[in-house]
Amino acid sequence: MNSALELKKELESTFTDLTYPLGKVDDELTELHRTGYKRGYHCGFSNLYDYYSIVPGKLSYIVGSPTHGKSYFWFECLINLSQFFNLRHLIFSPEMGKPHEIYADLIAMYLGQKFTTLNNDQLDEGKEFVNKHFIVIDPRDKRFSIQDFFDQADNQQQKQGLKIDTLTGDPFNEFEHDMRDDYNRQDLYIERILGFVRRKADATGIHTCLITHPRDQQKEKKDDIWYYPAPTAREYAGGQAWFRKGLGMIGLWRPDPRLTDDNGIQYEANEVHVIIQKAKPRGIGKAGTIKLYFDTERWRYYEQAPFTGKQYARNILGESQFNFEKAPF
């Protein structure tokens, strides 16, 4: 049995100092003072960039009811990140179909045309773009955990030599969730696993997106019409741990087109509200709501600009597309 002195030496030998006195980070502090907080990559829409940007190594959590466009909204963002910044993405999205079906959706969205209407030249162009920028994960009948999720990214980067810029898990409930270490309590498990996701994203520099559903919501009534309201940041399935642990949090909501807004204007059938519920770290954006519209012919989103009208995604930064701008907040 170890003596008290031996035990003390053993503990001292394994101790790691995790403190950061100011002098230890003075260079970084000085650089932050000089440059200010920085925005991340834009997703192609000027109205959205005022509120949200994609920062390497950070998180996006997206919530929305089924059929409200969560996956297609995020796929839109990923395609634009590839077109404007040459980013590569790893996607786990079993609800969107098998790998070839997901690739078909991505090709169709990239070309702005329904997949089955493409001619051979268009198909080749779409395949070349998608093959360069997207990799789909399919565990088939194997259990697939959050750890496995990040292992796939590690494998692509370390063994395959491919840089992975974003990692998408769609939806969260498709992962295997083992809560035995959390006394089978869902709230404790979500706190722990989302903390793990944050640390892995930060350590790898991979922007990580998890898409999920709202918990059971109560219908509301307006103009004699019953409808489900937009989900709040406290209504993620699994509880408020999402709100506590989240950095970038987005709610997607398709208002019932029979309803009118607060100004008495009827909602459009293809209208989607992108609700920025939380924007961290400082500088990536701010809370607020913007509107996008889904073009069912092109399979792409567009915004309604004040003077120019319908605007599809574009490189809104022009020649400075690869430079992070200084955030105004």
N, C-alpha and C positions, 0 to 999 in steps of 0.2 A: 504493500500500500504506500502511495506517495506521502512523503512528509509534507508538512505545511509549507516549508521553504521551497520544496520541489514544485508543489502545486502553484505557489506564487510565481516562480520562475516560468512555469509553463504558461500561465495566464498572461504574463508580461510578454512572452515571446509571440503570442498569437494576437496581441492587442494591435489594432489599427486605429490611428488617429484620424477621425473623420471630420474634425473641426476645420473651419476656414477663417482664420483671422483676416481682417481686412487687407493686411499687407500681402497676404498670399494671393489675392485676386486683384491687386491694385492695377495691374496692366489692363485687365478686362474691364474694370470699373472706369478707368480713364478712357478706354476706347468707346464704351457705351455713352459716356458723357459727350464725346466728340461726335459720334454718328447718330445718337438717338436710337429709340426703338425702331425696329425694322418690320415692315410688312413682309409677307411671304409672296409666293407665286399667285398671280391672278387666274381666275377660271374663265375669263373671256367676256364677262359682262360688267359693264361700267357700274351699273347700280349695285351689283353684288360686291364689287371690289371695295366700295365705300364701307362695307360691313364685315367682309370676311376674306381671308387669304390663306393659302396653304403653306405652312412652315415645315421644313424638314425636321423630323424627329419629334413632331408634336401629334396631337390627336384630333380627330373629327368623330363625333358621335351623332348619328342621324336617327331620328324617330319619326314615325308616321304610320298611319293605318294602312292595311292592305289596299293596293291599287292607287295609292296617292302619289306614286312616282319616286319613291326613295332610291331604288336601284338605278333607274334611268337618269335621275338627276346626278347621282354620283358618277355614273358612266360618262355622262356629258362632261363633268369636270375632269375626269381622267383623260378622255380623248383630247380635250383642249390643252391640258398640261403636256401631253405628248406632242401635239402639233406646235405649240409655242415654245416649249422648253426641252423637248426631246426626253421626257421622263419615261421610265419603265415601271410597270405595275404588275403586282402579283395579286390574283383575285380568287377568293374562295366564296362562291355564290351558288350553292346547290339549288336554291329556290328559283334561280333564273334558268336552270336547265343543265343539261350535260355540257361538257366542254365545247363540243362543236356547235351547240346551240348558243352558248354565250359568245363564242367567236363570231357567229352569224349576226348576232345583235350588234356587236361592236363594229363589224364591217359595215352593216347597214347604217348605223349612226354616223360613222366616219364619212361615208359617201353621201349621206342625206337622201337615201332611197331605200325602198323596201328590198329586202335581201333577194327574194325570188324574182325580182324584175331586173337584176343586174345582168349585163352582158359579160362575156368572158374577160374582156379587157378590164372592165370595172372590178370584176371579182379578183383578178390578179393584183390590181392596184390596192384594193382593200386588204387582201391577204398579206401583201408585203408590209403595209403600215402596221397592221395588228400583230403580225408575227414579230416585228421589231420591238414593239412597245408593250405587249401584254403576254402574261403567262397565267393560265388557269390551273388552280388546284382542284383535284378530284380524288378524295380518299376512297371513293367507291363504297365498299361495305365495311371499311375499317373505322374504328372510333377515331375521332379527330378532336384534339384538345387545343386550347390556346397556346400551350407550349409547342405542340406540333405545328401550329400555324407559323410561329416565328422560326421554328427549325427549318421549314421550307424556304423561308427567305434567307436564312443563314446558308443553306445548301446552295442556293442559286448564286450567292455572292462569293462564298469561299471556294466551293468545288467547281461550279460552272463558270465562275469569273464574270458574272453578269451583275451590274449594279442595279439594285432594286430601290426605287425611290418612294413608292407607296405600297401599302399592304391593306387589302380590303377583306373584311369578314362580314358576310351578308347571308343570313341574319345571325345575330348573336346566339339565338336558341338552337342553331344547328351544330354548335360545338358540344363536345362532351363536357359535362360539368360535374366534377367530383367534389361534393361538399362535406366529405367525412372529416376533413381537418378543420372544418368550421362548425362542428356540432350540428351538421345538417341544417344550418340556418342560412337562408338565401341572402339575407342582408350582409352577413359577415363574409360570405363567399364573394359576393359582388365587390365589396370593399377591397378584399384581398386581390382578386383577379384583375380588377381595373387598375390597382396600384402596380401590379406586375406588368400590365400592358403599357402603362406610362413609362416605367423604368426601361423596358425593352425598346420602346420607340426612341427614347432619349439616347440609349446606349448605341443603337444601330444607326441613328439618323434617318430612319424610315418613317415617313408620315403614315400613321395607322388610322384606318377608318373602321368603326364598328357600326353596323346598321341594325336597328332593333324596332320593336313594336311598342305601342303604348299599352299600359295596363287597361283593364276594363274601365271604359269611360261611361259617363251618364249622358244621355241625350239631352239637348236643350231645345227650346221652342222659340221660334221667331216667325212672325207673319203666318201663324198657324201651320208652320212647317217644322217637323222634328228633324234634328240633324246632330251629328257629332261635331263638337267644336275642335279647334286646333289643339293638339296635345301640348301641354306645358312641360317645362324642364323637370318638374316634379312627378310627371306621370309616365316615366319610362317603366316598362315591365321589369319588376324586380325592386322597385322602390327608389328612394331619394339618394341612394349611394351613387347613382349615375351623376346626379347634379353636384354632389360633393366632390367626386373624383374627376369629373369631366373638365376638359380644357375648351376645345371648340365644340359647341353643341348646337345642332340645327334641327328644327322641326319642319316637316313638310306637310302642307295641308291643302287639299283641293276643296274649296268651298262649294257647297251645293249651288248649282247655277240657278235654282229657283229663288235663292235668297238675294237680298240687296245689302250693300255695305252701309256704313254709318252715314254716307251722303246720299243714300237712296238709289245708288247705281247698281244695276243687276250684275252679278258675277258672270264671267265668261265660262263656258263649258270646259275650256282647256287651261284655265287659270290655275296657277300653283303659287302658294305663298311660301316663301323661304324665310323662316323665322330664325334669326340668329339669337339663340337663347343665352349663350355664354361665349365669350371670346377671350381666351387666354392662350399664351402669355400676352402681356401688355404689348399693344402695337399691331396685332394681327387683324384687328377689326373692332367692332362694337355691337352691342345688342340693337336689334331692330328688325324690321320686316321689309322684304322686297317682293316684287311680283315677277314671275316668269310665265311663259306660255308654251305649251307643248304642241309642236307641229306634227300631227299624226301622219302626214305624208312623208315628211323628211326624217321623222323620228328624232328631231332635235328641238331643243328649247330656244326661245328667243325672248328678248325684252322689248318693251314698248318705250322707245326713247322719246323725250318731250318734243323734239323738233323733227327728227328723222324717221320716226315711226318704228316699224318692225326692224329689229337688229339681232342677227344671229351672233354667236360667239365669234370674237375676233381678238387680235392682239392689241389690246387697248394701250399698251405702253410703247408701241412702235420700236424704235431702234434700241430703247433701253430695256428690252424685254428680259434680259438676263441679270439685270441689276435690281436688288431689293431696294425699294424706295424707303425713305425715312417716313415713319408714321406720323400723322399730325396729332396723335394723342398719346 
